[in-house]
């Protein structure tokens, strides 16, 4: 893991010190007169020139440089002295240092067995990887773990795991900067939740969105990884996958999964960009924006035409199935979210009404047998007599079957089953 750092630079007429909190360092900085220093979180700003400078004393810059060096040595921190360097030179030096650390991390990852890392979070600038289980000596053991640890930006073990696995490096999480080469290496090492799929491109659009198809000709949509915010992908869904096109990495998702995540407002949405769990709160017009943005208008239109051919169904039992409002249709999910031809909706509504009537008349025709079966399953003889004994004249010696024969008239049966009257 990166050492803590003290950074020192000069900006205009000020000395700028950026360092982690440390009481000793703060006390030494406060030796500088109050009117020559101020705290501007996360940095100390100190006057470069002391108006009361004496010839035999250190300048502010000399003094600050010395105390930064002393504390860095004492605390085993890294001292970055950027004095005399421009902003561009500082950024270039920092970037070089970061890339070297990434090289070290990837070299360690290359020695890990496949499937030993799990992608747990991905932000705009970095990603977090968790180590699966414990590295045995044959797998590199503690030495390999420490290489991962030292070359990551941050490393920690979740508190919840501290008591469950005493082997120090099991479950550790490493933070590493997001780079294309990092993703490629993680794909090669079969990182969990970073899935790769072989796809064939079928259409490339000017905005670099690509339509792909898989071996079964299902439509997939691809977004250039370099032009998307990785933090926007919802990892809980685990339905975004990766593929290559002309050696570029693409996020890809099956079009049907993407569309249905929106129309069903799934808790584990593959469509929602932002938020750990991807619960969709977007309005219908935003759904259309997504469809248009991924060039899925033709696919969606064809899909609507296909599902319009399907019959309605009812998952409710009686008496709800006697109402047309209890009958559903796959197209219902799209109502209010996308334009659907009025004649299609009218036809489906007519089918629902017709099926509700068929359900009513079908049960009416078999009402007596249905009522007998219902009572047979739900009650014993004594319960039937207690509940419905006043409906008939019977003898105590009658069997349950004979009581049901006498009880279940057409009128009684229709009332029991709540069949609507004609």
C-alpha positions in Angstrom: 0.0 0.0 0.0 1.2 3.5 -0.7 3.1 5.1 2.2 1.6 8.2 3.7 3.0 11.3 2.2 4.0 14.9 3.0 3.8 17.1 0.0 5.6 20.4 -0.2 5.4 23.0 -3.0 5.5 26.7 -3.6 2.6 28.4 -5.2 3.0 32.1 -6.0 3.9 33.8 -2.7 2.9 30.8 -0.5 4.3 27.6 0.7 1.7 24.7 0.5 2.0 21.7 2.8 -0.3 18.7 2.4 0.0 15.9 4.9 -2.0 13.4 7.0 -3.0 14.5 10.5 -0.1 14.4 13.0 0.1 16.4 16.2 3.8 16.8 16.1 3.9 18.2 12.6 1.0 20.6 13.4 2.8 21.9 16.5 5.9 22.6 14.5 4.0 24.3 11.7 2.4 26.5 14.4 5.8 27.9 15.2 5.3 30.1 12.2 3.5 33.3 13.4 -0.3 33.1 13.1 -0.6 35.9 10.6 1.7 34.0 8.2 -0.1 30.7 8.2 -3.7 29.4 7.7 -5.4 26.0 7.4 -7.3 25.5 4.1 -8.5 21.9 4.3 -6.6 19.7 3.4 -3.5 22.0 3.2 -1.5 24.4 5.2 -0.8 27.7 3.5 2.2 29.5 4.7 3.8 32.8 3.7 6.9 32.4 1.6 8.4 35.6 2.8 8.6 36.6 6.5 8.4 40.4 6.8 10.4 40.1 10.0 13.1 37.8 8.7 16.4 38.0 10.6 19.7 37.4 8.8 20.8 34.6 11.1 17.5 32.6 11.1 16.1 30.1 8.6 13.6 31.4 6.1 10.1 30.1 6.2 10.8 27.7 3.3 14.0 26.4 4.9 12.2 25.8 8.2 9.2 24.1 6.7 11.4 21.9 4.5 13.4 20.8 7.5 10.4 19.9 9.7 8.7 18.0 6.8 11.8 16.0 6.2 12.3 15.2 10.0 8.7 14.1 10.5 8.7 12.0 7.3 11.8 10.2 8.5 10.4 9.7 12.0 7.0 8.5 10.9 8.3 6.4 7.9 6.3 8.6 5.6 7.3 9.6 2.1 8.4 13.2 1.6 7.6 14.7 -1.8 9.5 18.0 -2.3 7.9 19.7 -5.3 9.6 23.1 -4.7 10.7 24.6 -7.9 8.5 22.5 -10.1 5.5 23.7 -12.1 2.0 22.2 -11.7 2.4 20.3 -14.9 5.7 18.8 -13.8 4.2 17.8 -10.4 1.3 16.1 -12.1 3.6 14.3 -14.5 5.7 13.1 -11.6 2.6 11.9 -9.6 1.2 10.1 -12.7 4.6 8.4 -13.3 4.6 7.2 -9.7 1.0 5.9 -10.0 1.7 4.0 -13.2 4.7 2.3 -11.6 2.6 1.2 -8.7 -0.1 -0.1 -11.1 2.7 -2.1 -12.9 3.7 -3.6 -9.5 0.1 -4.5 -8.6 -0.5 -6.1 -12.0 2.7 -8.1 -11.8 1.4 -9.5 -8.5 -2.1 -10.2 -9.9 -0.4 -12.1 -12.7 0.9 -14.6 -10.2 -2.5 -15.1 -8.6 -4.5 -18.2 -9.5 -7.6 -17.5 -11.6 -10.9 -16.6 -9.8 -9.1 -15.3 -6.7 -10.2 -11.7 -7.0 -13.7 -10.3 -6.9 -14.8 -6.9 -8.1 -16.7 -5.3 -5.3 -16.9 -1.6 -6.3 -16.0 0.6 -9.3 -15.8 4.3 -9.1 -14.9 6.9 -11.7 -11.2 6.9 -10.8 -10.6 3.6 -9.1 -11.9 0.1 -8.4 -11.9 -2.2 -5.4 -10.9 -5.9 -5.5 -11.4 -8.4 -2.8 -9.2 -11.4 -2.3 -11.1 -14.7 -2.2 -10.0 -16.8 0.7 -6.5 -17.5 1.9 -3.4 -17.7 -0.3 -1.5 -20.9 0.5 2.3 -21.0 0.3 2.0 -22.8 -3.0 -0.1 -19.9 -4.3 2.4 -17.2 -3.2 1.3 -16.9 0.4 2.0 -13.9 2.6 4.8 -12.6 0.3 2.4 -12.3 -2.7 -0.3 -10.8 -0.5 2.2 -8.1 0.7 3.1 -7.2 -2.9 -0.6 -6.6 -3.5 -0.9 -4.6 -0.3 2.1 -2.4 -0.9 1.2 -1.6 -4.5 -2.5 -0.7 -3.9 -3.7 2.8 -3.1 -5.5 1.6 -0.1 -6.0 -1.8 1.5 -8.2 -3.0 4.4 -10.1 -5.9 5.7 -13.8 -5.4 6.3 -14.7 -5.2 9.9 -17.3 -8.0 9.5 -14.6 -10.4 8.5 -12.1 -9.6 11.3 -13.6 -12.2 13.6 -14.7 -14.8 11.1 -11.3 -15.6 9.5 -8.2 -15.0 11.5 -5.9 -15.6 8.6 -4.7 -12.1 8.1 -5.1 -11.6 4.3 -8.3 -13.6 3.7 -11.0 -11.2 2.4 -8.7 -8.1 2.1 -9.9 -5.4 -0.2 -7.5 -3.5 -2.4 -8.1 -0.1 -4.1 -6.4 0.3 -7.5 -6.6 3.2 -10.1 -8.9 2.5 -13.0 -7.0 1.8 -16.2 -7.8 -0.1 -19.4 -4.8 -2.4 -18.9 -6.0 -3.2 -15.3 -9.4 -4.3 -16.7 -7.8 -6.5 -19.4 -5.6 -8.2 -16.8 -8.6 -8.8 -14.5 -10.6 -10.3 -17.3 -7.7 -12.6 -18.0 -7.6 -13.7 -14.4 -11.3 -14.5 -14.4 -12.2 -11.9 -11.8 -15.6 -12.5 -10.3 -18.4 -10.1 -11.4 -16.2 -8.9 -14.4 -17.7 -11.2 -17.0 -16.5 -11.5 -20.6 -18.7 -12.7 -23.4 -17.8 -13.4 -27.1 -20.1 -11.4 -29.4 -20.3 -10.6 -33.1 -20.8 -6.9 -34.1 -23.7 -6.3 -36.4 -24.0 -2.5 -36.5 -21.7 0.3 -35.4 -23.2 3.8 -34.9 -21.6 7.2 -35.3 -21.7 7.7 -31.5 -19.7 4.5 -31.1 -22.6 2.5 -29.6 -22.5 -1.0 -31.1 -25.1 -3.6 -31.6 -23.8 -7.2 -31.2 -25.4 -10.6 -31.3 -24.5 -13.8 -29.5 -24.5 -17.4 -30.8 -28.3 -17.6 -30.5 -28.8 -14.2 -32.4 -30.0 -12.3 -29.3 -29.4 -8.6 -29.6 -26.8 -7.0 -27.3 -25.9 -3.3 -27.0 -22.4 -2.1 -26.3 -21.0 1.1 -24.8 -17.3 2.1 -25.1 -15.7 1.5 -21.7 -13.4 4.5 -22.2 -16.4 6.8 -22.8 -18.6 5.7 -19.9 -18.4 6.3 -16.2 -17.6 2.9 -14.5 -19.2 4.1 -11.3 -22.5 4.2 -13.1 -22.6 0.5 -13.6 -24.7 -1.3 -11.0 -22.6 -4.2 -9.9 -25.4 -5.7 -7.8 -27.2 -6.6 -11.0 -24.2 -8.4 -12.5 -25.7 -8.3 -15.9 -23.3 -5.9 -17.6 -20.5 -7.8 -19.2 -17.4 -7.0 -21.2 -16.3 -7.7 -24.8 -13.7 -6.5 -27.3 -14.3 -4.7 -30.5 -11.2 -3.8 -32.6 -9.2 -4.3 -29.4 -11.3 -1.8 -27.5 -13.2 -2.7 -24.3 -16.9 -2.4 -24.3 -19.6 -2.7 -21.7 -22.3 -5.0 -23.1 -25.8 -6.1 -22.0 -28.5 -8.1 -23.6 -31.1 -5.7 -25.0 -34.0 -7.6 -23.6 -32.5 -7.6 -20.1 -31.8 -3.9 -20.3 -35.3 -3.0 -21.5 -37.1 -5.2 -18.9 -35.0 -3.8 -16.1 -36.6 -0.5 -16.9 -40.1 -1.5 -17.6 -40.3 -3.8 -14.5 -38.4 -1.2 -12.3 -36.4 -4.1 -11.0 -34.6 -3.6 -7.6 -31.5 -5.2 -9.2 -31.7 -3.1 -12.3 -29.2 -3.5 -15.1 -30.5 -0.3 -16.6 -30.1 2.3 -13.8 -26.9 4.2 -14.0 -26.0 5.3 -10.4 -26.7 3.9 -7.0 -25.6 0.7 -5.4 -28.9 -1.2 -5.9 -30.2 0.5 -9.0 -33.8 1.1 -7.9 -35.4 3.0 -10.7 -37.2 6.3 -10.0 -37.0 7.7 -13.5 -40.0 8.9 -15.4 -41.3 7.2 -18.6 -39.7 9.8 -20.8 -36.3 8.9 -19.4 -36.9 5.3 -20.5 -37.4 6.5 -24.0 -34.2 8.5 -23.8 -32.3 5.3 -22.9 -34.0 3.4 -25.8 -33.1 6.1 -28.3 -29.6 6.5 -26.8 -28.8 2.9 -27.4 -30.6 2.8 -30.8 -33.1 0.3 -29.7 -36.2 1.9 -31.2 -36.6 -0.7 -34.0 -35.9 -3.6 -31.6 -38.5 -2.4 -29.1 -41.1 -1.8 -31.8 -40.6 -5.4 -33.1 -40.7 -6.7 -29.6 -44.0 -4.9 -28.8 -45.5 -6.5 -32.0 -44.3 -9.9 -30.9 -45.6 -9.9 -27.4 -48.9 -8.3 -28.6 -49.6 -11.7 -30.2 -49.4 -13.5 -26.8 -52.7 -14.2 -24.9 -53.5 -12.6 -21.5 -53.1 -14.7 -18.5 -54.4 -14.7 -14.9 -52.4 -15.9 -12.0 -55.2 -15.2 -9.5 -57.7 -17.8 -8.5 -61.5 -17.4 -8.1 -63.2 -15.0 -7.6 -60.5 -12.6 -8.9 -60.3 -14.3 -12.3 -63.9 -13.3 -12.9 -62.7 -9.7 -13.3 -61.0 -8.5 -16.5 -58.7 -6.3 -14.4 -57.2 -9.4 -12.9 -56.0 -10.6 -16.2 -52.5 -9.5 -17.2 -50.6 -9.3 -20.4 -46.8 -8.9 -21.1 -47.6 -5.6 -22.9 -49.0 -4.1 -19.7 -45.4 -3.4 -18.5 -44.9 -1.0 -21.4 -48.2 1.0 -21.1 -47.3 4.6 -20.2 -43.7 4.1 -21.0 -43.8 3.7 -24.8 -46.3 4.5 -27.5 -48.5 1.5 -28.3 -51.0 1.5 -31.2 -54.6 2.0 -29.8 -55.9 -1.0 -31.7 -53.4 -3.3 -30.0 -54.5 -2.1 -26.6 -58.1 -2.4 -27.5 -57.7 -5.9 -28.8 -55.8 -7.0 -25.6 -58.5 -5.5 -23.4 -61.2 -7.3 -25.4 -59.3 -10.6 -24.9 -59.1 -9.9 -21.1 -62.9 -9.3 -20.9 -63.6 -12.4 -23.0 -61.3 -14.6 -20.9 -62.9 -13.3 -17.7 -66.4 -14.3 -19.1 -65.1 -17.7 -20.2 -63.8 -18.2 -16.7 -67.2 -17.3 -15.2 -69.2 -19.5 -17.5 -66.8 -22.4 -17.3 -67.0 -22.4 -13.5 -70.7 -21.9 -13.6 -71.1 -25.0 -15.7 -69.0 -27.0 -13.3 -70.1 -25.1 -10.1 -71.5 -28.1 -8.2 -68.4 -30.3 -8.7 -66.1 -27.4 -8.0 -68.0 -26.5 -4.8 -67.9 -30.2 -3.6 -64.2 -30.3 -4.2 -63.6 -27.1 -2.3 -65.5 -28.2 0.7 -64.0 -31.7 0.6 -60.5 -30.2 0.8 -61.2 -27.5 3.3 -63.4 -29.1 5.9 -64.2 -32.3 7.7 -67.8 -33.6 8.2 -68.3 -31.9 11.6 -67.0 -28.5 10.3 -69.3 -28.7 7.3 -72.3 -29.4 9.6 -71.3 -26.6 11.9 -70.9 -24.1 9.1 -73.6 -25.1 6.6 -75.9 -27.4 8.5 -78.8 -24.9 8.5 -78.8 -24.9 4.7 -80.1 -28.5 4.5 -82.1 -31.2 6.3 -79.8 -34.1 7.0 -79.4 -37.1 9.3 -76.4 -37.5 11.6 -75.6 -40.9 10.1 -75.0 -39.4 6.6 -71.5 -39.6 5.2 -69.6 -36.5 4.3 -70.1 -37.3 0.6 -73.9 -37.5 1.0 -74.0 -34.2 2.9 -72.1 -32.5 0.1 -74.5 -34.1 -2.5 -77.4 -32.5 -0.6 -75.7 -29.2 0.1 -74.1 -28.3 -3.2 -77.1 -27.1 -5.3 -76.4 -24.9 -8.3 -77.4 -21.8 -6.4 -75.4 -22.7 -3.3 -72.4 -23.6 -5.4 -72.3 -20.4 -7.3 -72.7 -18.4 -4.1 -69.9 -20.3 -2.5 -67.5 -19.8 -5.4 -68.6 -16.1 -5.7 -69.5 -16.5 -9.4 -71.2 -13.3 -10.6 -74.9 -13.6 -11.3 -76.1 -13.3 -14.8 
